[in-house]
């Protein structure tokens, strides 16, 4: 998995530190038992192309897993964000 997990790990470092997370061979992350983390999963690496964030494979929030979430898209917001791509 390697680079596919860098954004997630980076975001986690900024928000909460990594004291309850570890990177393991063949796995993206390991969250310590009893800990809850929020994350998104994308098929492509958003560090290489931010458009990867338009199609989420999974969202984990508050211990709930949402497979292939349907995202409410707003044309005006997308148009503004497209300026950065």
N, C-alpha and C positions, 0 to 999 in steps of 0.2 A: 504494500500500500504506500509506504514512503511518503512522497510529496502530497498525495491526496489528503493527508491528514494535517498538513502544516497549518492551514487556515484555522481549523478547529482548535488545534493546540495553541496557536498564536492568540486566538480570541480568548481562550480559557486563561492563558497567562495574564492577559491584560485585565480581565474581569475579576478573577479570583485567585490567581496563582495556580501552581500545578501540584500542590501538596497532596491532593487526593486523586491524582491521575498519573498514569504511567504509559509510556509507549512500549509496546512489546512486539517482538518479531512476529510478522504475519497478522498482527491486529492493529487497528487504528489506535484505540485507547483502551485502557482498563480503568474503570472507575471503582474506587474502593467500595467494599460492601457497606451499605447504609448511607451512601452518598447519592445525591441526585444531581444530574447535570442536564442542561438544555443544550440541544445541538441540532444542526441541520445536516442532511446527507445529500450530496449531489453526485450525479454520475460522472461529471467531468470536474477538473480542478479549477475552481474559481480564481486561483492565483494566476492562471494562464489566460483565462477568459471570463470576465465578470458575468457574461450572459449565462454561464452555468447556473447562476442563482435564480434564473427564471423558471427552471424546471427542477423542483425538489423531489428527490426520491423518498425522503422520510424526514419527519420532524419528531424530535423527542423533547417533551416539555413536561416538567413536573412529574416525571416518571411514566407519562403516557406516550405511547408510540403511535404516530399517525403515518400510515403508509400512503405514499403518493397524494399528499394533501392538495386540495383544490384551492388555489389562491385567487382571491378577488383582485383583479387587475384594474387599475385606473389609468386610462389613456394619457391623461395630463401628467401624472407622476412618471409613467414610463417614458414619455417624451422628454421630460427633464433629465431623467437618469441616463437616457440614451446619449446625451451630450457628453457624458464621461467615457463612453465606450470607444 
